[in-house]
């Protein structure tokens, strides 16, 4: 059973029961999109690094990422406006659910010394941000073909009214959290 089907069959009714029957079922929190971002600061010196990062990102996401460019010059970092500096990809609908299921069930257990994610990574609207230090934890990456270890950022956008609702949704979707979030804290 796919994660999307699990959400509509099991998670949505459980959220509706827990968050209040007086609310519409359409107002329950749900995943909107997942954005993957990989910054490659050394790309200003070596363009091959960016090509390798784009290849890694496309293998992880199954989509071709766009190359991000600098918006302005920064003398301290020795970069100029318009230089390519990273790549990103946005996943929606079925690809988003497939990526999330893969991340929770396969990638998280492969992370070294993993004890769960902190509940402090929620923003006020309930979106959740994760940093992965090594791209090699993804099973799509072949270890013998990487040029260097790179990290990536994962931003999970959720239609929740607060942190607690987002925490409930991700918990019911089997996201491994280190600690609990109570409704009073959110």
N, C-alpha and C positions, 0 to 999 in steps of 0.2 A: 504494500500500500504506500503510495507516494505521500509526501509531506503535505501537499496541497489538499489531497483528499482527507488526510488525517485532521487537518485544520478545520475543514468544513463539517466533517462528520463528528469529531470528538471535542476539539479545542473550542470552537465557537459556541456550542451549547453550554460547555462548562464555564466559559467566560461570562456568558449571558446570565447563568444561574448565580455566579459568584459576585458579579458587579452590579446586579440589580435587574429585576424583571421589569421595572418601570421604564427602562431604556430600550430603545429600538435595537434589534439584533444587528442592524446595519451600522450602528454607532459603536460597535465593539472594536477593539484594536485589531489591526492586521498589518502584515508586512506590506510595505509599498515598493521599496527598492533596496538593493544592496549595491553600494559603490565601492569598488576596489581602486586603490591609488598606490602607485609606487613612485617615489621620488628618487631620481638618479642625479645627485648633485655633481658627480664626477663626469657627467655627460658633456660638460662644457669643455673638457680636455680631450675626451675620447668618445667619438660618436658611436663606436661599436658597442659601448656599454648600454646605450639607449636601445639599440637594436636587440640586444640580448634581453633587456628588461621587457620590451614589447613582446618578444617571443615567449618569455616565461609567463607574462600576464595573459596572453592569448591561450596558452596551454591550461592555465589554472581556470580561466573563466569560460573558455569555449567561444569567446567573442573576440573580435579584433579591437584592441584598445586604441584610444586617440592619444596623440602625443600632446602633452601640456607644455606651454611655453611661458616664459617669464613675462610678467606684466610691466615691470619696470627695471631699470638698472640698479644694481646694488654694488657699490665700489668695495665694500667690506668683503663680499663673497666673490668679487671679480667676475660678475655676470652682467650681461647687457640685455636690454629689452628685446624680446622676440626670440631668445635662445631656447631651444628645447631642453627641458629640465626633468621630465618624468612622463608617466603615462597613467591613464585611468580608463575604467570601463564601468558602465552601469548595467546591472542585471534587473530585469523585471519579469513578472508572471512566472511561467514554468521554469525558466532558467534560474530565477532567483530562488525558488523553492528547492530545486535540485542542488544548487550550490550550498544553500543553508543546511540541507540534510547531509550532504557530503562533509561539510565543515564540522558539524556537530558530532556525527557518528564516526568519521574516519580521521579527520585532521586533528581535532582536539586531543584524542588519546595518544597521538604520535608526538605531541609537543613535549619536549624534555622538561621534567620537574613541574608538570602541570597540576595545579591544585584547584582549578576553576577560575572563572572570571569575576572581577570585583563588580559590585553593584554601583560603585562610584562613577562608572563610565557612562551613566545615563545623563543626558542633558535635560533641561526643564520640560521639553515637549515629549520626552520619552524615547528619543532616538538613542542608539547604542553604538559606541565606537570601540574597535578592537585594533590592537597593533600586533602583528605577527612578525617575529624577528628573523625568521628564516623561511624562504620560499620552498625549501626542500621538504617541508612537512606535508606538502600537497602531493598526493600520489601521482598526479599528472606530470610532475617534473622528474625528468630522468637525471639522476645525480651525476652521471658521467658526462652530461652535456652542458652543465652550468659553468659559467666563467668565474662567478663569485657569489657569495651569499648576500642576498638582499632581503630586506623586510618589506612589508606592505601594510597599508591601513585598510580596514574594513569598516564601512559606515552602514549601519542597518537603520533604515528609515521606517518608522512605525507611526500609524495613525492612532496615537493614544492621547488622552487628555492630560496625563501626568506620568511620572516615573513608575508609580506602582502598577498602573495598568500595563505598561510596556513590560515590566518585570514579570507580571503574571503571564502575559502572552509568551515571552521567550522561555519562561520556566516550563510551561505546558508544551512547548515545542522542543523540550529536552536540552535547552542550553545549559551547560554546566556552570553554575554559579558557586562561588566560594562561600558566600554568606546570604542571608535572607534580607529582603527589603520589606519593611512593614508599611502599612498605609499611612501611619502618623509621620514617618520620616520623609516620605515622598513630598 
